Structure formats: structure tokens, C-alpha cells
Amino acid sequence: MQRIILHVDLDYFYAQAEEIRKPELAGKPIAVCMFSGRSEFSGAVATANYPARALGVRAGMPIAFAKQKSPGIVLLRADRDYYTAVSERIMEILRSHADKSGQVSIDEAYIDVSERAKGSFEEARKIAAEIKRKILEEEKLTCSIGIGPNKLLAKMASGQQKPNGLTIIKPGEVKGFLSTQKISDLHGVGPKTVELLGQNGITTIEQLAAAPVAQLQEWFGENKGIALHEKSLGIDEGEVEEKPTQQFSRIVTLKENTSEPQKLLEESKTLAGELSQRAMKEKVSFRTVSVILISNHLEDVTRSRTLPAATQDKEKILETTAELFKNFFMERPEFICRRFGLRVSGLGEPKKQKSVFEY
């Protein structure tokens, strides 16, 4: 069966997430920054939206430089907890559409859809379109998706039509696609490698593909020489792999908004069962149960409780969830919930029952 990989890249993620919860920023140049605290503008830009990029503001740029390029730019302090919460919900959407998934960072992931798409790139396109629709509907965010026969080409494809792009590279199109790209566009090939290749007369991917492997190994070492040759031909045998997770979560959109904890508890029964089953399948127990509440204005709230002992029990999830919902709505009766979810964390191996010989 034809292997089909999607690379999903959230567009200017931090800045776009801020635009969603602060609608008054629409159309303004924005930079989300990591402030050092030494002075008002010390630190670096983490990401910028497209109006800011049009003015020359880039990630990694000192904040003071960004201010010089765009005196009217809106500088926002990075809110990692908020971005992580949004990212977690999006990664759950991706997992629900994948045979296998592998999160790369807070704003990008690979998913293998070979079986779901039955080896068809047209079916893969439909899956990608549904992912884009789901993320936009539930999180109001856009993403760019690349589809290819491997991770290398999917990653390169996702950058072709940003923002909000969808690009497919089929096996028969690989050579033609690579002929339009620069060596620096090959994922994992850095500036020093590009510079050394250029010093030896190799300035295009076609020239790199034609270079003797032995020569590349002499310049870069045995393994890197082979890797460069394979990249130049669009070859990548890397598997999509999920990193060991420290938590499981399930999030749903309610059919009707509500402020009633009992309604949320009813909806929680299915989610609690799914989390319990996953814990048993993965052979882990959890110590912490959390509820995640997203309002009709996209306010994001999380409440958690750590259990006295690790468990895999669905009923323990529901008991804890009931208390968390009750306490939250006593504090915030005006909160109107649009989406909600459950999360279990503090994962570890289940405690084994002692044998008679261990007492």
C-alpha cells in the first residue's frame, strides 16, 4: 500500500492564538515575545503575525529591533500555558484522524494516514480538508498541511502555500518538485552545510543528487553523506512515531452551550470510559484528573485534582470530575461552556499486587 504522510503546521501559532482571544488586535502587527526583564524591550520575538512579517519582523529578532521596524507593533508576553492547552486540543483532533501520529513541537505534527486513505492521495486530501475544517471550527485557527509519500516531502509541502495552505506531492511529482527548491529547503540541511556544498560547486538539489556519495561522505562523514544524498532524491524512510506521553485527554464540542454541571457530567461518562480504556491499553495508571472548559468566548479554564492513589478506574474519573464541575460553577455560575474535556496525567505503571512471599 502507498505510504501517505501529512505534516500539519499551525500558522504563526502563538500570534494567531492571541488574535483569537483578543479580537481587537485583528489586522494589527503583533509579536509574541520572550521578555528577559532587563529593560522594557529586552528579549526576543518568539513569533510574529503576517502584518508584522510584512514590516520585517521575524522570530528570533531582538524585541528592540522589532520595535524599530514597526513602532506601532503590539508586543505581547508569551503565555505558554495557554498555547499548550490549545495545542493539546488540536493534537487530539490530529490523533483522531491518524493511523499513527507524532507531535514534533507545540505547533506541528506528522500523521500517517496510509491505511485510512487506502493509499489514495485523493482520500488523503479529504482527510486533510476535514482536519483543517475541524481546527478552524473548534479553535478558530488555520493551519497549513503538506501531503507526501514520506515525512521529508510532507514537511516541505506544508511550507509551500502558507498560511492556510494544502499542498500534495505525489511520488511521480517528486523530481519535478525538488527541481524548484533550494538545498536549504531540504529539512535538516543547515547553513553551514549549504555553504560547504557551495564552495564545492554544488548549488542546486539536482547537482547534489548527481554528486558521488563517496565524495559527500568525505566532506560530511559516512552517515551524513548518505543522508544528504537520500534527501536530494526525496527519500526518507523515517517512521511517524508518537513520543511517550505524560497525559491522555479527550475534548468534545457540546450540542448546546451550558452552565449546568450535571449536563457536563452526563457528557463525561463516555470520555471517562475512553480515558480509562486507553490507560488500560497503554498499561499505565494516572494520579491526576483535570477538567478543561472552553467558553462561548473561547476563555480556557482548567481545574485539576490529584488522587490519593494511582488508578485506571472510570468511576474515579467521574467522581473527581463531578466535584471539579460543582466547585467551578459555584465560583463561576455565569460561565457558559461551549466545549469541554477531561484529562488524566501523572502516568506510571500500575502498582502490582504483592505476592504472599513479599509480605
Beta strands, then each sheet from edge to edge (+ up, - down):
strand 1: 5-10
strand 2: 30-35
strand 3: 43-48
strand 4: 74-77
strand 5: 100-105
strand 6: 108-112
strand 7: 143-148
strand 8: 166-168
strand 9: 247-258
strand 10: 286-295
strand 11: 300-311
strand 12: 337-345
sheet 1: 5+ 6- 1+ 7- 8-
sheet 2: 3+ 2- 4-
sheet 3: 9+ 12- 10+ 11-
end
